[in-house]
Amino acid sequence: MRSRRVQALVVLLLFGVVKLPIEQVVSAKMKEARMLQGSLDLGLWENLGQMGFAASLGGLRALVAGVTYMQAYVAFEDIEWAKVDSLFQLTSRLQPHDVSYWDEGAWHMAYNAASNYLHSDRVEPIMRGKLYHSHIERGIRILEDGLRYNPDNVRLLSRLGDIYSKRKLDPVKAGETYEKVSTFEGLERYGRFAAYEYLKTTDRELWKRSYELLMASYKRDGKKFPSVIDGIKELEKRLAIPFMQWIPEKGSGKGPVAPVQPMDLPATR
């Protein structure tokens, strides 16, 4: 009996927190076809702490996570990046083993928020580069947090590699992360991705590793990818591979992947 009363109290508390946003959903959808208006009051979250708040909800965590996720989407539409981050942090802590929340939260920070700040006319030019880089770093931290809850999750690892490669422009970290992904069954292709990253560096030891990975792909895959052949041909020269060990195919003539160069961003000082 007591257990039922506690459950009823939790439900009433939940409705007290959620009732207003749900009412706003109805009116907003009729007026603007949006999913949700308003934001969840995070005072309870801050007072009880993340884990205490999640534990107090018990089996209702998924329901509350669904509400906070919708609110995060509205904050995204309104370009309120701090609120997007806070709401995704709450959502992912409520459902820490649903990797989609970690993945999407990181994407919003490292791609959407970072690019928005970089090109925003409302931000002083001297701050744009700083905000760009800080939000890329935030995206990385989100994925790292997600991996603590979901060790060796392929989806989160591959997204982390993508951010290192495409946003942070850190070919060493990208290559290391892609190599880890390549150890999972059926994902050997990520070995190629790691090799392409190592080709961008000026580190001879990483060139050697790139050559090993590309040769493994060349021998394993039935289709000889032009990018694999181009990489091998370039590494044959960089590493002074004996002519007798060269592969018979010719390169495409488009040239290898160039060593990574820093992006031309506004000053951050």
C-alpha positions as CSV (number, residue, x, y, z in Angstrom):
1,M,0.0,0.0,0.0
2,R,2.8,2.4,0.9
3,S,4.6,1.6,-2.3
4,R,1.4,2.5,-4.3
5,R,1.1,5.8,-2.4
6,V,4.8,6.6,-3.2
7,Q,4.2,5.8,-6.8
8,A,1.1,8.0,-6.9
9,L,3.1,10.8,-5.3
10,V,5.8,10.5,-7.9
11,V,3.2,10.6,-10.7
12,L,1.6,13.7,-9.2
13,L,5.1,15.3,-8.9
14,L,5.8,14.4,-12.5
15,F,2.6,15.9,-13.7
16,G,3.3,19.1,-11.7
17,V,6.6,19.4,-13.6
18,V,5.3,18.3,-17.0
19,K,1.8,19.7,-17.0
20,L,2.6,23.2,-18.1
21,P,4.9,22.1,-21.0
22,I,2.3,19.6,-22.2
23,E,-0.4,22.3,-22.2
24,Q,2.0,24.5,-24.2
25,V,2.4,21.7,-26.7
26,V,-1.3,21.7,-27.6
27,S,-1.5,25.5,-28.1
28,A,1.8,25.8,-29.9
29,K,1.1,22.9,-32.2
30,M,-2.2,24.5,-33.3
31,K,-0.5,27.9,-33.8
32,E,2.9,27.1,-35.1
33,A,3.0,23.3,-35.6
34,R,5.8,23.0,-33.1
35,M,6.3,20.0,-30.8
36,L,6.7,21.8,-27.5
37,Q,7.0,25.2,-26.0
38,G,8.6,26.3,-22.8
39,S,11.4,24.7,-20.8
40,L,11.6,22.2,-18.0
41,D,12.4,23.9,-14.6
42,L,15.8,22.6,-13.9
43,G,15.7,23.7,-10.2
44,L,14.8,20.2,-9.0
45,W,17.6,18.8,-11.1
46,E,20.1,21.2,-9.6
47,N,18.9,20.7,-6.0
48,L,18.8,17.0,-5.9
49,G,21.8,16.4,-8.2
50,Q,21.8,14.5,-11.5
51,M,21.9,10.9,-10.1
52,G,19.5,11.7,-7.2
53,F,17.0,13.2,-9.6
54,A,17.2,10.3,-12.0
55,A,16.9,7.8,-9.1
56,S,13.8,9.6,-7.7
57,L,12.0,9.1,-10.9
58,G,12.5,5.3,-11.1
59,G,10.7,3.8,-14.0
60,L,9.5,7.2,-15.2
61,R,12.9,8.2,-16.4
62,A,12.1,7.3,-20.0
63,L,9.0,9.5,-20.0
64,V,10.7,12.5,-18.5
65,A,13.6,12.0,-20.9
66,G,11.2,12.1,-23.8
67,V,9.8,15.4,-22.6
68,T,13.2,17.0,-22.0
69,Y,14.4,15.7,-25.4
70,M,11.5,17.5,-27.1
71,Q,12.3,20.7,-25.2
72,A,15.9,20.4,-26.4
73,Y,14.6,20.3,-29.9
74,V,12.6,23.5,-29.4
75,A,15.7,25.1,-27.9
76,F,17.6,24.1,-31.0
77,E,15.0,25.7,-33.2
78,D,15.3,28.8,-31.1
79,I,19.1,28.7,-31.4
80,E,19.6,28.7,-27.6
81,W,22.7,26.6,-27.4
82,A,23.2,26.7,-23.7
83,K,19.7,25.4,-23.2
84,V,20.2,22.7,-25.8
85,D,23.3,21.6,-24.0
86,S,21.6,21.6,-20.5
87,L,18.6,19.7,-21.7
88,F,20.6,17.1,-23.6
89,Q,22.7,16.7,-20.5
90,L,19.6,16.0,-18.4
91,T,18.1,13.7,-21.1
92,S,21.2,11.6,-21.5
93,R,21.6,11.2,-17.7
94,L,18.1,10.1,-17.4
95,Q,18.6,7.5,-20.1
96,P,22.4,6.9,-20.1
97,H,22.4,3.7,-22.1
98,D,20.4,5.2,-25.0
99,V,23.4,6.3,-27.1
100,S,21.3,8.3,-29.5
101,Y,21.0,11.1,-26.9
102,W,24.8,11.3,-26.4
103,D,25.3,11.2,-30.2
104,E,22.8,13.9,-31.0
105,G,23.9,16.2,-28.1
106,A,27.5,16.0,-29.3
107,W,26.4,16.7,-32.9
108,H,24.5,19.8,-31.8
109,M,27.5,21.2,-30.0
110,A,30.4,20.2,-32.3
111,Y,28.6,21.0,-35.6
112,N,25.5,23.2,-35.2
113,A,26.5,25.4,-32.3
114,A,30.1,25.6,-33.3
115,S,29.3,26.6,-36.9
116,N,26.6,29.1,-35.8
117,Y,29.0,30.9,-33.5
118,L,31.7,31.0,-36.2
119,H,29.5,32.7,-38.7
120,S,27.2,34.7,-36.4
121,D,27.0,38.5,-37.0
122,R,25.8,38.8,-33.4
123,V,29.2,37.6,-32.0
124,E,32.3,39.8,-31.9
125,P,34.8,38.5,-34.5
126,I,37.5,38.1,-31.8
127,M,35.2,35.6,-30.0
128,R,34.0,33.5,-32.9
129,G,37.0,31.2,-33.2
130,K,37.1,30.7,-29.4
131,L,33.4,29.8,-29.3
132,Y,33.8,27.6,-32.3
133,H,36.6,25.6,-30.7
134,S,35.0,25.5,-27.3
135,H,31.8,23.9,-28.7
136,I,33.8,21.3,-30.6
137,E,35.5,20.4,-27.4
138,R,32.1,20.3,-25.7
139,G,31.0,17.8,-28.3
140,I,34.0,15.6,-27.7
141,R,33.4,15.7,-23.9
142,I,29.8,14.6,-24.4
143,L,30.9,11.6,-26.4
144,E,33.6,10.7,-23.8
145,D,30.9,10.9,-21.1
146,G,28.7,8.6,-23.2
147,L,31.5,6.1,-23.6
148,R,31.9,5.9,-19.8
149,Y,28.3,4.7,-19.6
150,N,28.6,2.7,-22.8
151,P,32.2,1.4,-23.1
152,D,33.4,0.7,-26.6
153,N,30.1,1.6,-28.2
154,V,30.8,1.6,-32.0
155,R,28.3,4.4,-32.7
156,L,29.9,6.8,-30.2
157,L,33.4,5.9,-31.1
158,S,32.9,6.4,-34.8
159,R,31.2,9.8,-34.1
160,L,34.2,10.8,-31.9
161,G,36.5,9.9,-34.8
162,D,34.5,12.0,-37.1
163,I,34.7,15.0,-34.9
164,Y,38.5,14.6,-34.5
165,S,38.8,14.3,-38.2
166,K,36.3,16.9,-39.6
167,R,36.0,19.4,-36.8
168,K,39.0,19.4,-34.5
169,L,41.4,18.5,-37.4
170,D,43.4,16.2,-35.2
171,P,44.4,13.3,-37.5
172,V,46.3,11.5,-34.8
173,K,43.3,11.2,-32.4
174,A,41.0,10.5,-35.4
175,G,43.3,7.7,-36.6
176,E,43.5,6.2,-33.2
177,T,39.8,6.3,-32.7
178,Y,39.1,4.8,-36.1
179,E,41.6,2.1,-35.5
180,K,39.7,1.1,-32.4
181,V,36.5,1.0,-34.3
182,S,38.2,-1.2,-37.0
183,T,38.8,-4.0,-34.4
184,F,35.0,-4.7,-34.2
185,E,33.8,-7.5,-36.5
186,G,32.5,-6.2,-39.8
187,L,34.0,-2.8,-39.4
188,E,37.5,-3.4,-40.9
189,R,36.9,-0.5,-43.3
190,Y,37.6,1.9,-40.5
191,G,41.2,0.8,-40.8
192,R,41.3,2.6,-44.1
193,F,39.9,5.7,-42.5
194,A,42.6,5.5,-39.8
195,A,45.2,5.2,-42.6
196,Y,43.9,8.2,-44.4
197,E,44.2,10.3,-41.2
198,Y,47.7,9.1,-40.5
199,L,48.6,10.2,-44.1
200,K,47.7,13.8,-43.1
201,T,50.4,13.9,-40.4
202,T,54.2,14.6,-40.7
203,D,55.0,11.7,-38.4
204,R,57.0,9.0,-40.2
205,E,56.0,6.3,-37.7
206,L,52.4,7.0,-38.4
207,W,53.1,6.8,-42.2
208,K,54.4,3.3,-41.6
209,R,51.2,2.4,-39.7
210,S,49.2,3.9,-42.6
211,Y,51.1,1.8,-45.1
212,E,50.4,-1.4,-43.0
213,L,46.7,-0.6,-42.8
214,L,46.4,0.3,-46.5
215,M,48.2,-2.8,-47.6
216,A,45.9,-4.9,-45.3
217,S,42.9,-3.3,-47.0
218,Y,44.5,-3.8,-50.5
219,K,45.1,-7.5,-49.9
220,R,41.8,-8.1,-48.1
221,D,39.2,-6.2,-50.1
222,G,38.1,-7.6,-53.5
223,K,37.6,-4.1,-54.8
224,K,40.8,-2.0,-55.0
225,F,39.6,1.5,-53.9
226,P,41.4,4.3,-55.8
227,S,42.0,6.1,-52.5
228,V,43.8,3.0,-51.1
229,I,46.0,2.8,-54.2
230,D,46.8,6.5,-54.2
231,G,47.7,6.3,-50.5
232,I,50.0,3.3,-51.0
233,K,51.7,4.9,-54.1
234,E,52.4,8.0,-52.0
235,L,53.7,6.0,-49.1
236,E,55.9,4.0,-51.4
237,K,57.7,7.2,-52.1
238,R,57.6,8.7,-48.6
239,L,58.9,5.6,-47.0
240,A,61.3,4.7,-49.8
241,I,59.7,1.2,-50.2
242,P,61.9,-1.0,-52.5
243,F,60.7,-0.9,-56.1
244,M,60.2,-4.7,-56.1
245,Q,57.6,-4.3,-53.4
246,W,55.5,-1.7,-55.1
247,I,52.0,-2.6,-56.1
248,P,51.4,-2.9,-59.8
249,E,48.5,-0.4,-60.1
250,K,49.1,3.2,-60.9
251,G,47.8,6.1,-58.8
252,S,44.9,8.2,-60.1
253,G,47.2,11.2,-60.4
254,K,45.0,13.2,-58.1
255,G,47.7,13.1,-55.4
256,P,47.6,11.9,-51.8
257,V,45.9,13.4,-48.8
258,A,47.9,16.4,-47.8
259,P,49.2,16.9,-44.2
260,V,46.6,18.5,-42.1
261,Q,46.7,22.3,-41.9
262,P,45.1,24.5,-39.3
263,M,41.8,26.2,-40.2
264,D,41.9,29.9,-41.0
265,L,39.8,31.1,-38.1
266,P,39.4,34.5,-36.4
267,A,41.8,35.2,-33.6
268,T,40.8,33.8,-30.2
269,R,42.8,36.2,-28.0
